[in-house]
């Protein structure tokens, strides 16, 4: 309540002095959870990276049958941690390059614990104003940090797939609206065909998002040798058809790290009336670095962008980012209303920016990392990752028989040996040793070992250890070991 003379200050609630605090039912279990969590994160830098047990083996350790009678919570937690640990992959290792997975910054982990304790259903602005305030600030900071148009709306979703879904839903509905078709009232059946146009080296999750939206398989545009969409072919493809269109561009090819020519491609797409979405799952973060901003020149002219905070920014899973220039288009595509929901009269509710009504406050760890690093800290983190990728490429590229296949412009490195069998054997040897993990893929019709540098702890020392491990594995492959 407001006391006289307090000038609007809200008095803190107080507990009666005569009422001793009762023990919390959470104290003991949280102590057990903290002990296991500390043991895991304290050993993450040096433990072997691959899991040592498979799914069925972990099931056996956990016990396959549901007990007739319950067990104590602390015993359950001990069992969970001890039985599961051999089946966990050390994705937070600074020498984990298997996929674009960035580990967890300490402040982000701590903030995520707080989010779990708060247990706020972050769907409505007036119901959970604190966490919505934190997320809105994080979104505003991200838009500014990445050089995107002021006022662009940010939705916190599970990951890149749902970010692409959200952005392309806004795009689908908007291009149909311009064509005189209202998806909300008329559905998709009978409406104009939306052309979904993408480069041949797009990430597969974009196809999945398009399938969810009823867009079907994309019209494929050829890419160049580094995986960049060919603007001349994009222009030709757009000219060959008519009607509403969504064009997908890419900030960071998953193999080469290459960036499309955004200025030229967006101009061509907009001249044809298309909505332009940019998949920047990891590569969008180059915009935060003065040294790397040239990679994303022209990106601010697009209509929507998707990225992941649980990649380059190193917040815990899960936290995808759906960013849309036209907030009204985003809200029309995502919002729903019901009489029992206390909708806001100011701004937008979180559920109007994402596919979910009920969700955790996943944007809070993002705010914590941004606040901790600041603008210069985020730039330094991005540049550290880029420098580490260049260091790995330079180091392994000097090893006999190793070919670096891509121009290393950001955080991706693809290497190959003389044939597919040798390349795959190198990756298997790294897996068996466990100090470095880099997975095989196929690029330009040959097997490659792909290093995705995305962990905030991957520094020059870890690069040296990585190169040394590849050298050992290479020697073992050559020796037939």
ROKOL-52097 format. One record per residue (C-alpha): residue in three letters; y negated, x negated, z. Coordinates in steps of 0.25 Angstrom, whole numbers, plus 5000, padded with zeros to 4 digits. Example, Ala and Ser with C-alpha at 12.3 -4.5 7.8 and 13.67 -1.06 7.14 Angstrom:
BEGIN
Ala501849515031
Ser500449455029
This chain:
BEGIN
Unk500050005000
Unk498549964998
Unk497849935011
Unk496349955013
Unk495549835009
Unk496749765001
Unk496049794988
Unk497249844982
Unk498249744987
Unk499649804989
Unk500149775003
Unk501549715004
Unk502649795009
Unk503049755023
Unk504349765031
Unk504349805045
Unk504349685054
Unk505449755063
Unk506449765051
Unk507249635049
Unk507549605035
Unk508949645032
Unk509849545024
Unk509849575010
Unk511149605003
Unk510649504992
Unk510549385000
Unk511949335000
Unk512349364986
Unk511049304981
Unk511349174989
Unk512649164982
Unk512049194968
Unk511049084970
Unk512048984974
Unk512849004962
Unk511649014953
Unk511048884958
Unk512448814956
Unk512448864942
Unk511048824938
Unk511048694946
Unk512248644938
Unk511848694924
Unk511348564919
Unk512548484921
Unk513748584920
Unk514548594907
Unk513948694898
Unk515148774892
Unk515948874901
Unk517248824906
Unk517948954907
Unk518049074898
Unk517849224900
Unk519249254904
Unk519349144913
Unk518149184921
Unk518649324921
Unk519949274928
Unk519049194938
Unk518249314941
Unk519449404943
Unk519749514932
Unk519949634941
Unk518949714948
Unk519149704963
Unk519549824971
Unk518649784982
Unk517349714981
Unk517049574985
Unk515849514992
Unk514649494983
Unk514549344987
Unk516049324983
Unk515849394970
Unk514649304966
Unk515449184970
Unk516549224961
Unk515649264950
Unk514949124950
Unk516149044952
Unk517049114942
Unk516049124931
Unk515448984932
Unk516448914923
Unk516249014913
Unk514748994912
Unk514048914901
Unk512948824906
Unk511948884896
Unk510848834905
Unk511248694903
Unk510148604896
Unk511148564886
Unk511648704882
Unk511248714867
Unk512348824863
Unk511348934861
Unk509848954864
Unk510048984879
Unk508948914887
Unk509448914902
Unk508648964913
Unk507348914919
Unk507348914934
Unk506249004936
Unk506849104926
Unk508149104933
Unk507349124946
Unk506549234940
Unk507749304934
Unk508449304948
Unk507149374953
Unk507249474942
Unk508649504946
Unk508249534960
Unk507149624956
Unk508049704947
Unk506949774940
Unk507349864928
Unk506249814919
Unk506049934910
Unk504750004915
Unk503449944917
Unk502950034929
Unk504350024936
Unk504449874936
Unk503049824935
Unk503249684940
Unk504349634931
Unk503649704919
Unk502449624923
Unk503149494923
Unk503849524909
Unk502549574903
Unk501849444907
Unk503049364901
Unk502949434888
Unk501449414887
Unk501649264890
Unk502749254880
Unk501949324869
Unk500749224872
Unk501649104873
Unk502349124860
Unk501149154852
Unk501449294849
Unk500449414847
Unk499749454859
Unk500249594864
Unk501649574858
Unk502749644867
Unk503849574874
Unk505149634878
Unk506149564887
Unk507549584881
Unk508949524883
Unk508849424872
Unk508549394858
Unk509449504852
Unk508749614860
Unk507349544857
Unk507649554842
Unk508149694844
Unk506849734851
Unk505949664841
Unk506649714829
Unk506749854835
Unk505249854836
Unk505149804821
Unk506149904816
Unk505450024822
Unk504149974817
Unk504449944803
Unk505150074802
Unk503950144808
Unk503050084798
Unk503950134787
Unk503750274793
Unk505050284801
Unk505150304816
Unk506450244822
Unk506250304836
Unk506250454831
Unk507050434818
Unk508050324821
Unk508450224810
Unk509350314801
Unk508650354789
Unk507450264791
Unk506950154782
Unk507850024781
Unk507349914789
Unk507549774783
Unk507949674793
Unk507649534786
Unk508049404793
Unk508349264789
Unk509849214787
Unk509749124799
Unk509349234809
Unk509949244823
Unk511149344823
Unk510449424835
Unk509449474825
Unk510549544817
Unk511049604829
Unk509749664833
Unk509549714819
Unk510849784820
Unk510549844833
Unk509249904826
Unk510049954814
Unk509349854805
Unk510649804800
Unk510949664794
Unk509649584790
Unk509249554776
Unk509449404776
Unk508349304771
Unk508849164768
Unk508449054778
Unk508148904775
Unk508948784780
Unk508348794794
Unk508548944795
Unk507148994792
Unk506949114785
Unk506549094770
Unk505149164769
Unk505249174754
Unk506649244755
Unk506049334766
Unk504949374757
Unk505949404746
Unk506849484755
Unk505649574760
Unk505149594746
Unk506549644741
Unk506549764751
Unk505649864756
Unk505449944769
Unk505349904784
Unk505849764787
Unk506049674799
Unk506049524796
Unk506649424806
Unk506149284808
Unk506649174817
Unk506049084827
Unk507148974829
Unk508348974820
Unk509548974829
Unk510148844822
Unk508948774817
Unk507848824826
Unk506948844814
Unk505848944813
Unk505549044801
Unk504149024794
Unk503549144802
Unk502149144795
Unk502749154781
Unk503949244785
Unk503149344794
Unk502049354783
Unk503049394772
Unk503749494782
Unk502449564786
Unk502049564772
Unk503249654769
Unk502949734781
Unk504149684790
Unk504249664805
Unk504449524808
Unk505349484820
Unk505549344825
Unk506849294832
Unk506349184841
Unk507449184851
Unk507149044855
Unk506248994844
Unk505049084847
Unk504748994859
Unk504248884850
Unk502948964850
Unk502748924865
Unk502648774861
Unk501348714854
Unk502248614848
Unk503248714842
Unk502348834839
Unk502348794824
Unk503748844823
Unk503348984826
Unk502048984818
Unk501749124813
Unk502749194823
Unk501649274829
Unk501549364816
Unk502849424818
Unk503149564824
Unk504149524835
Unk504849404841
Unk506149394849
Unk506449274859
Unk507249244871
Unk506649194884
Unk508149154889
Unk508149054878
Unk506948954877
Unk506249004889
Unk507448994898
Unk507449124906
Unk508849184910
Unk509649274901
Unk509249374896
Unk507749374891
Unk507449404876
Unk506049424871
Unk505649534861
Unk504249524857
Unk503549624848
Unk502149614842
Unk501949764841
Unk502249814855
Unk502149964850
Unk503349934841
Unk504149874852
Unk503949984861
Unk504250094851
Unk505550024848
Unk505949994862
Unk505350104871
Unk506050224877
Unk505450324887
Unk506050424897
Unk505350514908
Unk506050444919
Unk505450304915
Unk504150264920
Unk503450214907
Unk502250134908
Unk500850184903
Unk500350034901
Unk501049934892
Unk502549944889
Unk503749954897
Unk504749844896
Unk505849934890
Unk504849964878
Unk505049814874
Unk506549804875
Unk507849874872
Unk508149894887
Unk507549994897
Unk508349924909
Unk508249774910
Unk507949664920
Unk506649594920
Unk507049484911
Unk505649444907
Unk505349394921
Unk506049264920
Unk505249244907
Unk503949264915
Unk504449164925
Unk504749054915
Unk503449074907
Unk502649074920
Unk503348944925
Unk503248864912
Unk501948914907
Unk501448904893
Unk501648744892
Unk502948754899
Unk503548844889
Unk503048754878
Unk503648634885
Unk504948704886
Unk505048744872
Unk504648604867
Unk505748544876
Unk506748624870
Unk506348594856
Unk506248444860
Unk507648444865
Unk508148504852
Unk507448394844
Unk508048294854
Unk509448344852
Unk509348354837
Unk508848204837
Unk509848154846
Unk511148224840
Unk510548204826
Unk510748054829
Unk512248064832
Unk513148024820
Unk513548144812
Unk512648244818
Unk511748324809
Unk510548404814
Unk510548524805
Unk509148584808
Unk507748544809
Unk507548554824
Unk506248624826
Unk506548694839
Unk507748704848
Unk508948714839
Unk509848594834
Unk510948604825
Unk511948494822
Unk513148474814
Unk514248364812
Unk514948324799
Unk515748454798
Unk515948584806
Unk517148544814
Unk516448414819
Unk515148504823
Unk516048604830
Unk516848494837
Unk515448434842
Unk515048564848
Unk516448584855
Unk516448444861
Unk515048474867
Unk515648604873
Unk516848534879
Unk515948424885
Unk514948534890
Unk513748454892
Unk513048504880
Unk513348634873
Unk512948664858
Unk513648774850
Unk514148774836
Unk513548864825
Unk513448874810
Unk512248844802
Unk512148824787
Unk513648844786
Unk514048724796
Unk514348714810
Unk513248664819
Unk513048624834
Unk511848694838
Unk510948654850
Unk510048764855
Unk509048694865
Unk508548804874
Unk508748754888
Unk507448724897
Unk508148604903
Unk508548534890
Unk507648414890
Unk507748274884
Unk508848224894
Unk509648344890
Unk509448314876
Unk510048174878
Unk511248234885
Unk511448324874
Unk511348214863
Unk512348134871
Unk513348244873
Unk513248274858
Unk513548124855
Unk514748124865
Unk515248254858
Unk515048194844
Unk515848074848
Unk516948154853
Unk517048234840
Unk517048114832
Unk518148054840
Unk518948184839
Unk518848214854
